Amino acid sequence: MVRIKRVYDEPAAADGLRILVDRLWPRGLTKEKARLDAWLKELAPSDELRKWFGHDPARWEEFRERYRQELAGRPESMARLRALAGQGPVTLLFAAHDVAHNNAVVLKELLD
């Protein structure tokens, strides 16, 4: 089972493996408070794509397509994520305020 959650939300036992999927470390968050099992920043959108998107919902559909294309070029990283997800519950963590329009949503879609 794959879930998504803001990294700033309180960790829970049901989270299973907690994997940060952002390229940048979340502002104001300590490593202890984040309680990560892994940080797969290589699966985050490129800086160019991230800046272009700017979390603008009007660009969401094109962002999803561009990001999927980027991920297609990272088969080893995606295989690692799939392997982790195959071990049990996984929560993909992100820092964005918008819980419906972020890279973790796209990764979850690909894993489901």
CNS distance restraints for C-alpha pairs under 8 A (distance, minus, plus):
assign (resid   1 and name CA) (resid  85 and name CA) 7.16 0.50 0.50
assign (resid   1 and name CA) (resid  88 and name CA) 6.65 0.50 0.50
assign (resid   1 and name CA) (resid  89 and name CA) 4.85 0.50 0.50
assign (resid   1 and name CA) (resid  90 and name CA) 6.32 0.50 0.50
assign (resid   2 and name CA) (resid  85 and name CA) 6.85 0.50 0.50
assign (resid   2 and name CA) (resid  89 and name CA) 6.02 0.50 0.50
assign (resid   2 and name CA) (resid  90 and name CA) 4.93 0.50 0.50
assign (resid   2 and name CA) (resid  91 and name CA) 5.76 0.50 0.50
assign (resid   2 and name CA) (resid  92 and name CA) 7.30 0.50 0.50
assign (resid   2 and name CA) (resid 108 and name CA) 6.47 0.50 0.50
assign (resid   2 and name CA) (resid 111 and name CA) 7.49 0.50 0.50
assign (resid   2 and name CA) (resid 112 and name CA) 7.43 0.50 0.50
assign (resid   3 and name CA) (resid  15 and name CA) 7.56 0.50 0.50
assign (resid   3 and name CA) (resid  89 and name CA) 7.82 0.50 0.50
assign (resid   3 and name CA) (resid  90 and name CA) 6.23 0.50 0.50
assign (resid   3 and name CA) (resid  91 and name CA) 4.59 0.50 0.50
assign (resid   3 and name CA) (resid  92 and name CA) 6.15 0.50 0.50
assign (resid   3 and name CA) (resid 108 and name CA) 7.19 0.50 0.50
assign (resid   4 and name CA) (resid  91 and name CA) 5.23 0.50 0.50
assign (resid   4 and name CA) (resid  92 and name CA) 4.69 0.50 0.50
assign (resid   4 and name CA) (resid  93 and name CA) 5.94 0.50 0.50
assign (resid   4 and name CA) (resid  94 and name CA) 7.73 0.50 0.50
assign (resid   4 and name CA) (resid 104 and name CA) 6.40 0.50 0.50
assign (resid   4 and name CA) (resid 105 and name CA) 7.02 0.50 0.50
assign (resid   4 and name CA) (resid 108 and name CA) 7.30 0.50 0.50
assign (resid   5 and name CA) (resid   9 and name CA) 7.06 0.50 0.50
assign (resid   5 and name CA) (resid  91 and name CA) 6.64 0.50 0.50
assign (resid   5 and name CA) (resid  92 and name CA) 6.33 0.50 0.50
assign (resid   5 and name CA) (resid  93 and name CA) 5.16 0.50 0.50
assign (resid   5 and name CA) (resid  94 and name CA) 6.55 0.50 0.50
assign (resid   5 and name CA) (resid  99 and name CA) 7.67 0.50 0.50
assign (resid   6 and name CA) (resid  93 and name CA) 5.46 0.50 0.50
assign (resid   6 and name CA) (resid  94 and name CA) 5.02 0.50 0.50
assign (resid   6 and name CA) (resid  95 and name CA) 5.51 0.50 0.50
assign (resid   6 and name CA) (resid  96 and name CA) 7.10 0.50 0.50
assign (resid   6 and name CA) (resid  97 and name CA) 7.76 0.50 0.50
assign (resid   6 and name CA) (resid  99 and name CA) 7.39 0.50 0.50
assign (resid   7 and name CA) (resid  20 and name CA) 7.39 0.50 0.50
assign (resid   7 and name CA) (resid  26 and name CA) 7.73 0.50 0.50
assign (resid   7 and name CA) (resid  34 and name CA) 6.50 0.50 0.50
assign (resid   7 and name CA) (resid  93 and name CA) 4.97 0.50 0.50
assign (resid   7 and name CA) (resid  94 and name CA) 5.38 0.50 0.50
assign (resid   7 and name CA) (resid  95 and name CA) 5.60 0.50 0.50
assign (resid   8 and name CA) (resid  29 and name CA) 7.47 0.50 0.50
assign (resid   8 and name CA) (resid  34 and name CA) 7.30 0.50 0.50
assign (resid   8 and name CA) (resid  95 and name CA) 6.93 0.50 0.50
assign (resid  11 and name CA) (resid  15 and name CA) 6.95 0.50 0.50
assign (resid  11 and name CA) (resid  34 and name CA) 7.51 0.50 0.50
assign (resid  11 and name CA) (resid  35 and name CA) 7.21 0.50 0.50
assign (resid  14 and name CA) (resid  89 and name CA) 7.52 0.50 0.50
assign (resid  15 and name CA) (resid  89 and name CA) 6.56 0.50 0.50
assign (resid  15 and name CA) (resid  90 and name CA) 6.16 0.50 0.50
assign (resid  15 and name CA) (resid  91 and name CA) 5.34 0.50 0.50
assign (resid  16 and name CA) (resid  88 and name CA) 6.98 0.50 0.50
assign (resid  16 and name CA) (resid  89 and name CA) 4.67 0.50 0.50
assign (resid  16 and name CA) (resid  90 and name CA) 5.09 0.50 0.50
assign (resid  16 and name CA) (resid  91 and name CA) 6.51 0.50 0.50
assign (resid  17 and name CA) (resid  36 and name CA) 7.67 0.50 0.50
assign (resid  17 and name CA) (resid  37 and name CA) 5.84 0.50 0.50
assign (resid  17 and name CA) (resid  38 and name CA) 7.90 0.50 0.50
assign (resid  17 and name CA) (resid  84 and name CA) 7.92 0.50 0.50
assign (resid  17 and name CA) (resid  88 and name CA) 7.79 0.50 0.50
assign (resid  17 and name CA) (resid  89 and name CA) 6.34 0.50 0.50
assign (resid  17 and name CA) (resid  90 and name CA) 4.63 0.50 0.50
assign (resid  17 and name CA) (resid  91 and name CA) 6.06 0.50 0.50
assign (resid  18 and name CA) (resid  35 and name CA) 7.29 0.50 0.50
assign (resid  18 and name CA) (resid  36 and name CA) 5.09 0.50 0.50
assign (resid  18 and name CA) (resid  37 and name CA) 5.20 0.50 0.50
assign (resid  18 and name CA) (resid  38 and name CA) 6.65 0.50 0.50
assign (resid  18 and name CA) (resid  90 and name CA) 6.13 0.50 0.50
assign (resid  18 and name CA) (resid  91 and name CA) 5.02 0.50 0.50
assign (resid  18 and name CA) (resid  92 and name CA) 6.29 0.50 0.50
assign (resid  18 and name CA) (resid  93 and name CA) 6.78 0.50 0.50
assign (resid  19 and name CA) (resid  36 and name CA) 5.98 0.50 0.50
assign (resid  19 and name CA) (resid  37 and name CA) 5.90 0.50 0.50
assign (resid  19 and name CA) (resid  38 and name CA) 4.81 0.50 0.50
assign (resid  19 and name CA) (resid  39 and name CA) 5.56 0.50 0.50
assign (resid  19 and name CA) (resid  40 and name CA) 6.89 0.50 0.50
assign (resid  19 and name CA) (resid  90 and name CA) 7.31 0.50 0.50
assign (resid  19 and name CA) (resid  91 and name CA) 6.16 0.50 0.50
assign (resid  19 and name CA) (resid  92 and name CA) 5.04 0.50 0.50
assign (resid  19 and name CA) (resid  93 and name CA) 5.71 0.50 0.50
assign (resid  20 and name CA) (resid  36 and name CA) 6.91 0.50 0.50
assign (resid  20 and name CA) (resid  38 and name CA) 6.41 0.50 0.50
assign (resid  20 and name CA) (resid  39 and name CA) 4.67 0.50 0.50
assign (resid  20 and name CA) (resid  40 and name CA) 6.16 0.50 0.50
assign (resid  20 and name CA) (resid  41 and name CA) 7.30 0.50 0.50
assign (resid  20 and name CA) (resid  92 and name CA) 5.95 0.50 0.50
assign (resid  20 and name CA) (resid  93 and name CA) 4.52 0.50 0.50
assign (resid  20 and name CA) (resid  94 and name CA) 6.13 0.50 0.50
assign (resid  21 and name CA) (resid  39 and name CA) 6.26 0.50 0.50
assign (resid  21 and name CA) (resid  40 and name CA) 5.28 0.50 0.50
assign (resid  21 and name CA) (resid  41 and name CA) 5.46 0.50 0.50
assign (resid  21 and name CA) (resid  42 and name CA) 7.95 0.50 0.50
assign (resid  21 and name CA) (resid  43 and name CA) 6.19 0.50 0.50
assign (resid  21 and name CA) (resid  44 and name CA) 5.60 0.50 0.50
assign (resid  21 and name CA) (resid  92 and name CA) 6.41 0.50 0.50
assign (resid  21 and name CA) (resid  93 and name CA) 6.00 0.50 0.50
assign (resid  21 and name CA) (resid  94 and name CA) 6.09 0.50 0.50
assign (resid  21 and name CA) (resid 103 and name CA) 7.76 0.50 0.50
assign (resid  21 and name CA) (resid 104 and name CA) 6.72 0.50 0.50
assign (resid  22 and name CA) (resid  39 and name CA) 7.86 0.50 0.50
assign (resid  22 and name CA) (resid  40 and name CA) 7.41 0.50 0.50
assign (resid  22 and name CA) (resid  41 and name CA) 5.40 0.50 0.50
assign (resid  22 and name CA) (resid  43 and name CA) 7.60 0.50 0.50
assign (resid  22 and name CA) (resid  44 and name CA) 5.08 0.50 0.50
assign (resid  22 and name CA) (resid  45 and name CA) 7.84 0.50 0.50
assign (resid  22 and name CA) (resid  93 and name CA) 7.73 0.50 0.50
assign (resid  22 and name CA) (resid  94 and name CA) 5.91 0.50 0.50
assign (resid  22 and name CA) (resid  95 and name CA) 7.28 0.50 0.50
assign (resid  22 and name CA) (resid 103 and name CA) 7.97 0.50 0.50
assign (resid  23 and name CA) (resid  40 and name CA) 7.91 0.50 0.50
assign (resid  23 and name CA) (resid  41 and name CA) 4.42 0.50 0.50
assign (resid  23 and name CA) (resid  42 and name CA) 7.01 0.50 0.50
assign (resid  23 and name CA) (resid  43 and name CA) 7.82 0.50 0.50
assign (resid  23 and name CA) (resid  44 and name CA) 5.28 0.50 0.50
assign (resid  23 and name CA) (resid  45 and name CA) 7.42 0.50 0.50
assign (resid  24 and name CA) (resid  41 and name CA) 7.53 0.50 0.50
assign (resid  26 and name CA) (resid  95 and name CA) 5.90 0.50 0.50
assign (resid  29 and name CA) (resid  33 and name CA) 6.60 0.50 0.50
assign (resid  29 and name CA) (resid  34 and name CA) 6.65 0.50 0.50
assign (resid  30 and name CA) (resid  34 and name CA) 6.25 0.50 0.50
assign (resid  31 and name CA) (resid  35 and name CA) 6.29 0.50 0.50
assign (resid  31 and name CA) (resid  36 and name CA) 7.34 0.50 0.50
assign (resid  40 and name CA) (resid  44 and name CA) 7.46 0.50 0.50
assign (resid  40 and name CA) (resid  77 and name CA) 7.95 0.50 0.50
assign (resid  42 and name CA) (resid  77 and name CA) 7.04 0.50 0.50
assign (resid  43 and name CA) (resid  71 and name CA) 6.93 0.50 0.50
assign (resid  43 and name CA) (resid  74 and name CA) 7.65 0.50 0.50
assign (resid  43 and name CA) (resid  77 and name CA) 6.61 0.50 0.50
assign (resid  43 and name CA) (resid  78 and name CA) 7.41 0.50 0.50
assign (resid  44 and name CA) (resid 103 and name CA) 6.93 0.50 0.50
assign (resid  45 and name CA) (resid  49 and name CA) 6.00 0.50 0.50
assign (resid  45 and name CA) (resid  50 and name CA) 5.77 0.50 0.50
assign (resid  45 and name CA) (resid  67 and name CA) 6.17 0.50 0.50
assign (resid  45 and name CA) (resid  70 and name CA) 7.33 0.50 0.50
assign (resid  45 and name CA) (resid 103 and name CA) 7.04 0.50 0.50
assign (resid  46 and name CA) (resid  50 and name CA) 6.04 0.50 0.50
assign (resid  46 and name CA) (resid  70 and name CA) 7.91 0.50 0.50
assign (resid  47 and name CA) (resid  51 and name CA) 6.03 0.50 0.50
assign (resid  48 and name CA) (resid  52 and name CA) 6.14 0.50 0.50
assign (resid  49 and name CA) (resid  53 and name CA) 6.06 0.50 0.50
assign (resid  49 and name CA) (resid  63 and name CA) 7.50 0.50 0.50
assign (resid  49 and name CA) (resid  66 and name CA) 7.71 0.50 0.50
assign (resid  49 and name CA) (resid  67 and name CA) 7.55 0.50 0.50
assign (resid  50 and name CA) (resid  54 and name CA) 6.18 0.50 0.50
assign (resid  53 and name CA) (resid  59 and name CA) 6.20 0.50 0.50
assign (resid  53 and name CA) (resid  60 and name CA) 7.45 0.50 0.50
assign (resid  53 and name CA) (resid  63 and name CA) 6.29 0.50 0.50
assign (resid  55 and name CA) (resid  59 and name CA) 7.78 0.50 0.50
assign (resid  55 and name CA) (resid  60 and name CA) 7.66 0.50 0.50
assign (resid  55 and name CA) (resid  98 and name CA) 7.40 0.50 0.50
assign (resid  55 and name CA) (resid 101 and name CA) 6.65 0.50 0.50
assign (resid  55 and name CA) (resid 102 and name CA) 7.00 0.50 0.50
assign (resid  56 and name CA) (resid  60 and name CA) 6.69 0.50 0.50
assign (resid  57 and name CA) (resid 101 and name CA) 6.56 0.50 0.50
assign (resid  59 and name CA) (resid  63 and name CA) 5.97 0.50 0.50
assign (resid  60 and name CA) (resid  64 and name CA) 6.09 0.50 0.50
assign (resid  60 and name CA) (resid 101 and name CA) 6.51 0.50 0.50
assign (resid  61 and name CA) (resid  65 and name CA) 6.46 0.50 0.50
assign (resid  62 and name CA) (resid  66 and name CA) 6.14 0.50 0.50
assign (resid  63 and name CA) (resid  67 and name CA) 5.86 0.50 0.50
assign (resid  64 and name CA) (resid  68 and name CA) 6.08 0.50 0.50
assign (resid  64 and name CA) (resid 103 and name CA) 7.90 0.50 0.50
assign (resid  64 and name CA) (resid 106 and name CA) 6.43 0.50 0.50
assign (resid  65 and name CA) (resid  69 and name CA) 6.34 0.50 0.50
assign (resid  66 and name CA) (resid  70 and name CA) 6.36 0.50 0.50
assign (resid  67 and name CA) (resid  71 and name CA) 6.19 0.50 0.50
assign (resid  67 and name CA) (resid 103 and name CA) 7.75 0.50 0.50
assign (resid  67 and name CA) (resid 106 and name CA) 7.89 0.50 0.50
assign (resid  68 and name CA) (resid  72 and name CA) 6.16 0.50 0.50
assign (resid  68 and name CA) (resid 106 and name CA) 7.56 0.50 0.50
assign (resid  69 and name CA) (resid  73 and name CA) 6.80 0.50 0.50
assign (resid  70 and name CA) (resid  74 and name CA) 7.01 0.50 0.50
assign (resid  71 and name CA) (resid  75 and name CA) 7.12 0.50 0.50
assign (resid  71 and name CA) (resid  78 and name CA) 7.26 0.50 0.50
assign (resid  74 and name CA) (resid  78 and name CA) 6.34 0.50 0.50
assign (resid  75 and name CA) (resid  79 and name CA) 5.99 0.50 0.50
assign (resid  76 and name CA) (resid  80 and name CA) 6.25 0.50 0.50
assign (resid  77 and name CA) (resid  81 and name CA) 6.35 0.50 0.50
assign (resid  78 and name CA) (resid  82 and name CA) 6.12 0.50 0.50
assign (resid  79 and name CA) (resid  83 and name CA) 6.08 0.50 0.50
assign (resid  80 and name CA) (resid  84 and name CA) 6.29 0.50 0.50
assign (resid  81 and name CA) (resid  85 and name CA) 6.14 0.50 0.50
assign (resid  82 and name CA) (resid  86 and name CA) 6.09 0.50 0.50
assign (resid  82 and name CA) (resid 111 and name CA) 6.81 0.50 0.50
assign (resid  83 and name CA) (resid  87 and name CA) 6.72 0.50 0.50
assign (resid  84 and name CA) (resid  88 and name CA) 7.50 0.50 0.50
assign (resid  84 and name CA) (resid  90 and name CA) 7.49 0.50 0.50
assign (resid  85 and name CA) (resid  89 and name CA) 6.55 0.50 0.50
assign (resid  85 and name CA) (resid  90 and name CA) 5.64 0.50 0.50
assign (resid  92 and name CA) (resid 104 and name CA) 6.08 0.50 0.50
assign (resid  92 and name CA) (resid 108 and name CA) 7.73 0.50 0.50
assign (resid  93 and name CA) (resid 104 and name CA) 6.96 0.50 0.50
assign (resid  94 and name CA) (resid 102 and name CA) 7.75 0.50 0.50
assign (resid  94 and name CA) (resid 103 and name CA) 7.81 0.50 0.50
assign (resid  94 and name CA) (resid 104 and name CA) 6.42 0.50 0.50
assign (resid  96 and name CA) (resid 102 and name CA) 6.72 0.50 0.50
assign (resid  98 and name CA) (resid 102 and name CA) 6.79 0.50 0.50
assign (resid  99 and name CA) (resid 105 and name CA) 7.96 0.50 0.50
assign (resid 100 and name CA) (resid 105 and name CA) 6.80 0.50 0.50
assign (resid 101 and name CA) (resid 105 and name CA) 6.80 0.50 0.50
assign (resid 102 and name CA) (resid 106 and name CA) 7.17 0.50 0.50
assign (resid 103 and name CA) (resid 107 and name CA) 6.35 0.50 0.50
assign (resid 104 and name CA) (resid 108 and name CA) 6.06 0.50 0.50
assign (resid 105 and name CA) (resid 109 and name CA) 6.27 0.50 0.50
assign (resid 106 and name CA) (resid 110 and name CA) 6.34 0.50 0.50
assign (resid 107 and name CA) (resid 111 and name CA) 6.25 0.50 0.50
assign (resid 108 and name CA) (resid 112 and name CA) 6.00 0.50 0.50
